[in-house]
Each structure stands twice: as structure tokens, then as C-alpha cells.
Amino acid sequence: DEGDMDGGSRGFTVWNVCGEAVYGPGAFLDQYSASVGHYPEERSGNKGVEPENVAFGSFEGTSFLFVNLERAGLIMVYDISNVAKPEFMQALPTNVGPEGGLTIPDRNLLVVANEKDGRGDIMVKGKAQYPTLQSIIPEGDVAPIPFAALSGLSPDPSDKKVLYSIEDSFYAKTRMFKILVGKKGKPSSLVAAINIVDTNDVFSNFAPYGEFSSDDLASLINEDKTVNIDGEGIAADGEGIFYIASEGRGTIGDENRPIESLNFIFKVDSMGTILDVITLPDEWNDKQLRFGMEGIAYAPDADLLVVVLQRAWGDDEYPAVFVYDLAGGDWVGYGFYPLDDRESPNGGWVGLSDITYIGDGKFYVLERDNQGYTDARVKKIYEINVSEWSEDGDLFSKTLVKDILHITDDIGALPFEKYEGLAKTESGLWIVNDNDGVDDNSGEIQLLNIM
């Protein structure tokens, strides 16, 4: 029931041989998709997840129904041994626009045809590997916490079982998320979503600068005082304070991409209330490129923030790494990060995605190209030592920590383009990819502990 008549049910119906409807999932398909980051918000006014087709197969004596959700990039798996009461088993990630499915029981396979493909055949039997991140679906009519478009990732210095994430500009009311990391083989749980709010007018009183006007500022603050920023990085201090890196919009002097926002760091409390707003030094705002702040990390032993730009600005050869002294309340310097060369046959660019603190002045940096699937080449984590920085403009040296290009081979996925979050905790090294709000994207989110 994909929604062709009066909006449709956004579900599916099981009929008996007498033509009587014996089962329908209600709102479950939409709600479940939202709980695993696959809900296509851009399609809410149309057909939602848009169930497209079904496939049936009997595997080892058990009858299964596979429901393809075209807009959510999911395959919903049901045990229909009792056709009047199908049992939901799990969801399988596929790719953009699953248009048809075929079961091959003697090979233990389900094969799905997609409008775009980034996955191989899907095994039907075996241990569930997806989702890796899920919010709880409550009982009754209460909806789960919806999420998607995750960008930065941060550890909680006071709790090794907690991560924090932030969503980017895909949504009009920016939120940060609290995540409880799952045990091995179990999904992590997204347990809280907190809106970033300008309750005390701290942001609204920020003085416009250069091409960033008062009208531009006003457009970033909603009527209910939530904000519409581009959250690309987040850093928690472990004491209830968070620092959010918001990427600027626009390029100085480019009429086609006018300045709509500067690059900001927002200091917020555990309720999401903005306490302070920090922007880059004037000489950097004067040469802003749209590829701006992309990651932020907190060094608790030095009370410093370290921020990375995604790409080089102006005449610089490499992207800058900035150091901000929280105690002094000012920028204390910057260096440059030496990017790998482009290797993709499809061209593109190489830039930075996130940064995380590992101690003793050392940081891990997530470096990637803007290519996915078979065109991807550069997906790496490097280590830099910011304590070696001595003067503005120094070029940091870097040491390879891990090449993550093929990190998804074991789960049957080709490389994602946007690995956007990186966090080092006592329990490991975590990464997460950005699924672009399921807009021309399969929606797949992999929150992985890779070390």
C-alpha cells in the first residue's frame, strides 16, 4: 500500500483466500524507519517510506515475507508462519530505491534490485548485523526519536558508555543526540534529542560582520528560538557543557554562493541552551570558503578546543587546524594539516571530517575524499600532535592510524562517501557516516567501533 490513493496506508496488507484483510502493520513501517535513521523526511507530504513491493520465500521450513521500502532503503523481514499475525524479525539495509526482490531459497539468498546499488546479495539466515544505532519505539501511540544526517561525534570524558552526535543543516531545528553504546553485536541506543535554543538571546545579540548581515543572523534563529545551523562537529567536556562547530554558508566574493552564515562555535549546556558564541578571527572570516568548520575536539587536560576546516581557504595549500584557549577566551594559534592527494578515478577532492582527542596533546583526524562506492579511495584516520605546534602556519606531521576504506566489507557494503563522525573512548574508536537525511541516499547509518 504505497500510498497512491488518498495518501495510502504506508503499509502492506495480508489477505486470506476469501479476500478478507487479516493483517496490516499500521504506522509501524514509518515509525521503525524513523527509529533507525531511515525515515525520508522530504517525502512526508507524499508517501513516506513508500512500500513498493513484496517477495515471499520459505527458508528451512519458515515462511518469510520481505517488504521493500522504496524511499527508506530498507527491507522489512516478517515471519509469516501465522499469516494472521506476522512477526517482524528485522530490517535489512539495501540502497536507493529497492524496486524488486527475488528469493532464492536453495542458495539461502534474497536478491534486491535497486535504482542505485552499493550492496551485494543479502543473506537471509544468520546473525542480524543491522541496525547499529536505534532509538526505542515506545508502546502505544508515542513515536520514537527520529534522527538522520548525523555529522560530528564526541566521547563523554566522564562516561565511557556515552557518545554524543549532532545533525547537520538538513533539518531546520538543529539537535544534538545522546547515545548509549551497545555491547558487542548489539545496536547502540539513541536515548535523547536536545534542540539547540537561543533562550537568552545570546546568539541574536551577536554582532554581524562583513558580508554576514543582521538579516542573515535572523534567518538562523527560528520563532521558537531554536536555531537553524549547520552542526558539523560536537565536543563534550564531561561536565554538562558542549561545544558545537557550525559550518559557515557561502564564500567571500562569490555572487553564486553569498555569505549566509559565518563559522561558529556554540557553547551550550545540557538543555541545549546557548551560553556563548565564538567565531573565527576577523582575518579568517575575511577569506571564508564554504568548506568550513567540520570537526571539533576538547582536550580536558589543557582546557583547549581544537577545530579543523574541511578544505583549504584562499591561497592556503592545506586546511587549517585552530586552537582555542577556553580559560583565556581567545584563539591561540593555527597550523595546517597536510592532506593526501586525490586518488579517485572520478576526481573530486580530499578534506577533513572530524577530530577527536586521545591524550598528551595528540588527536586523531578523519580524512576522506568526496567519493563513494567504487569511486572511493581516501578514507583514513591519522594522528597529529598539536603540542608540537610552535607558531602560526606550521605544517603538522601526521601518522597513519587506520585505513577505513574497506571497513564495511564484512557487512556487504561498498564504501560510504561521508564518514563524518569520529570519537575515541575507553571502549574503542567510533565512526559514523552521514546519510544526508535519506535524500537521494539509502539511509544506511553505520555507527561502528573499529578499534
ChimeraX attribute file (.defattr): number of C-alpha atoms within 10 A of each C-alpha:
attribute: neighborCount
match mode: 1-to-1
recipient: residues
	/A:1	17
	/A:2	20
	/A:3	17
	/A:4	12
	/A:5	8
	/A:6	8
	/A:7	13
	/A:8	15
	/A:9	21
	/A:10	24
	/A:11	22
	/A:12	19
	/A:13	13
	/A:14	16
	/A:15	14
	/A:16	11
	/A:17	6
	/A:18	6
	/A:19	8
	/A:20	10
	/A:21	12
	/A:22	13
	/A:23	15
	/A:24	18
	/A:25	16
	/A:26	13
	/A:27	13
	/A:28	15
	/A:29	24
	/A:30	24
	/A:31	20
	/A:32	21
	/A:33	25
	/A:34	24
	/A:35	24
	/A:36	28
	/A:37	25
	/A:38	31
	/A:39	28
	/A:40	26
	/A:41	21
	/A:42	14
	/A:43	15
	/A:44	12
	/A:45	8
	/A:46	16
	/A:47	22
	/A:48	26
	/A:49	28
	/A:50	27
	/A:51	27
	/A:52	20
	/A:53	18
	/A:54	18
	/A:55	18
	/A:56	19
	/A:57	19
	/A:58	17
	/A:59	17
	/A:60	10
	/A:61	8
	/A:62	10
	/A:63	16
	/A:64	22
	/A:65	22
	/A:66	23
	/A:67	24
	/A:68	28
	/A:69	29
	/A:70	26
	/A:71	28
	/A:72	34
	/A:73	29
	/A:74	29
	/A:75	25
	/A:76	21
	/A:77	22
	/A:78	20
	/A:79	18
	/A:80	19
	/A:81	15
	/A:82	9
	/A:83	16
	/A:84	14
	/A:85	15
	/A:86	20
	/A:87	15
	/A:88	15
	/A:89	12
	/A:90	15
	/A:91	22
	/A:92	20
	/A:93	23
	/A:94	30
	/A:95	25
	/A:96	25
	/A:97	24
	/A:98	27
	/A:99	16
	/A:100	17
	/A:101	18
	/A:102	15
	/A:103	21
	/A:104	14
	/A:105	14
	/A:106	9
	/A:107	10
	/A:108	16
	/A:109	17
	/A:110	19
	/A:111	17
	/A:112	22
	/A:113	16
	/A:114	19
	/A:115	11
	/A:116	14
	/A:117	17
	/A:118	17
	/A:119	18
	/A:120	13
	/A:121	13
	/A:122	17
	/A:123	15
	/A:124	20
	/A:125	11
	/A:126	7
	/A:127	8
	/A:128	15
	/A:129	15
	/A:130	19
	/A:131	20
	/A:132	20
	/A:133	22
	/A:134	24
	/A:135	22
	/A:136	15
	/A:137	18
	/A:138	11
	/A:139	8
	/A:140	6
	/A:141	8
	/A:142	9
	/A:143	18
	/A:144	20
	/A:145	20
	/A:146	21
	/A:147	25
	/A:148	26
	/A:149	23
	/A:150	29
	/A:151	30
	/A:152	35
	/A:153	33
	/A:154	34
	/A:155	29
	/A:156	21
	/A:157	20
	/A:158	12
	/A:159	12
	/A:160	15
	/A:161	17
	/A:162	20
	/A:163	25
	/A:164	24
	/A:165	29
	/A:166	30
	/A:167	27
	/A:168	27
	/A:169	20
	/A:170	20
	/A:171	16
	/A:172	15
	/A:173	21
	/A:174	22
	/A:175	24
	/A:176	26
	/A:177	19
	/A:178	18
	/A:179	22
	/A:180	18
	/A:181	22
	/A:182	15
	/A:183	9
	/A:184	8
	/A:185	11
	/A:186	14
	/A:187	21
	/A:188	22
	/A:189	20
	/A:190	25
	/A:191	14
	/A:192	14
	/A:193	20
	/A:194	15
	/A:195	16
	/A:196	24
	/A:197	25
	/A:198	22
	/A:199	15
	/A:200	12
	/A:201	14
	/A:202	15
	/A:203	22
	/A:204	16
	/A:205	12
	/A:206	14
	/A:207	10
	/A:208	15
	/A:209	13
	/A:210	11
	/A:211	18
	/A:212	19
	/A:213	16
	/A:214	14
	/A:215	10
	/A:216	15
	/A:217	18
	/A:218	14
	/A:219	15
	/A:220	20
	/A:221	20
	/A:222	14
	/A:223	9
	/A:224	10
	/A:225	19
	/A:226	21
	/A:227	22
	/A:228	22
	/A:229	28
	/A:230	28
	/A:231	29
	/A:232	27
	/A:233	34
	/A:234	33
	/A:235	32
	/A:236	28
	/A:237	18
	/A:238	14
	/A:239	11
	/A:240	13
	/A:241	16
	/A:242	26
	/A:243	25
	/A:244	28
	/A:245	30
	/A:246	28
	/A:247	27
	/A:248	24
	/A:249	21
	/A:250	22
	/A:251	25
	/A:252	19
	/A:253	14
	/A:254	11
	/A:255	9
	/A:256	8
	/A:257	13
	/A:258	15
	/A:259	22
	/A:260	18
	/A:261	25
	/A:262	29
	/A:263	25
	/A:264	21
	/A:265	24
	/A:266	24
	/A:267	20
	/A:268	21
	/A:269	17
	/A:270	14
	/A:271	14
	/A:272	23
	/A:273	23
	/A:274	23
	/A:275	18
	/A:276	15
	/A:277	16
	/A:278	18
	/A:279	17
	/A:280	18
	/A:281	10
	/A:282	11
	/A:283	8
	/A:284	13
	/A:285	19
	/A:286	17
	/A:287	14
	/A:288	24
	/A:289	27
	/A:290	24
	/A:291	20
	/A:292	27
	/A:293	33
	/A:294	29
	/A:295	34
	/A:296	32
	/A:297	33
	/A:298	28
	/A:299	21
	/A:300	14
	/A:301	9
	/A:302	13
	/A:303	13
	/A:304	20
	/A:305	20
	/A:306	22
	/A:307	24
	/A:308	28
	/A:309	27
	/A:310	25
	/A:311	24
	/A:312	20
	/A:313	19
	/A:314	14
	/A:315	7
	/A:316	11
	/A:317	13
	/A:318	19
	/A:319	22
	/A:320	27
	/A:321	24
	/A:322	21
	/A:323	21
	/A:324	20
	/A:325	15
	/A:326	14
	/A:327	9
	/A:328	10
	/A:329	10
	/A:330	13
	/A:331	18
	/A:332	14
	/A:333	16
	/A:334	22
	/A:335	21
	/A:336	22
	/A:337	25
	/A:338	15
	/A:339	17
	/A:340	14
	/A:341	11
	/A:342	17
	/A:343	15
	/A:344	18
	/A:345	11
	/A:346	14
	/A:347	13
	/A:348	13
	/A:349	16
	/A:350	22
	/A:351	27
	/A:352	29
	/A:353	27
	/A:354	33
	/A:355	35
	/A:356	30
	/A:357	27
	/A:358	19
	/A:359	14
	/A:360	12
	/A:361	16
	/A:362	16
	/A:363	23
	/A:364	25
	/A:365	27
	/A:366	27
	/A:367	23
	/A:368	28
	/A:369	26
	/A:370	21
	/A:371	22
	/A:372	19
	/A:373	15
	/A:374	13
	/A:375	18
	/A:376	23
	/A:377	24
	/A:378	25
	/A:379	26
	/A:380	19
	/A:381	21
	/A:382	17
	/A:383	21
	/A:384	20
	/A:385	18
	/A:386	19
	/A:387	10
	/A:388	13
	/A:389	19
	/A:390	11
	/A:391	11
	/A:392	13
	/A:393	15
	/A:394	16
	/A:395	17
	/A:396	17
	/A:397	15
	/A:398	17
	/A:399	11
	/A:400	12
	/A:401	13
	/A:402	15
	/A:403	15
	/A:404	19
	/A:405	19
	/A:406	14
	/A:407	16
	/A:408	14
	/A:409	11
	/A:410	9
	/A:411	12
	/A:412	15
	/A:413	20
	/A:414	21
	/A:415	24
	/A:416	24
	/A:417	21
	/A:418	19
	/A:419	29
	/A:420	26
	/A:421	30
	/A:422	32
	/A:423	29
	/A:424	25
	/A:425	20
	/A:426	11
	/A:427	12
	/A:428	12
	/A:429	17
	/A:430	20
	/A:431	21
	/A:432	23
	/A:433	22
	/A:434	24
	/A:435	25
	/A:436	22
	/A:437	25
	/A:438	25
	/A:439	19
	/A:440	16
	/A:441	19
	/A:442	27
	/A:443	29
	/A:444	29
	/A:445	26
	/A:446	19
	/A:447	20
	/A:448	20
	/A:449	18
	/A:450	11
	/A:451	9
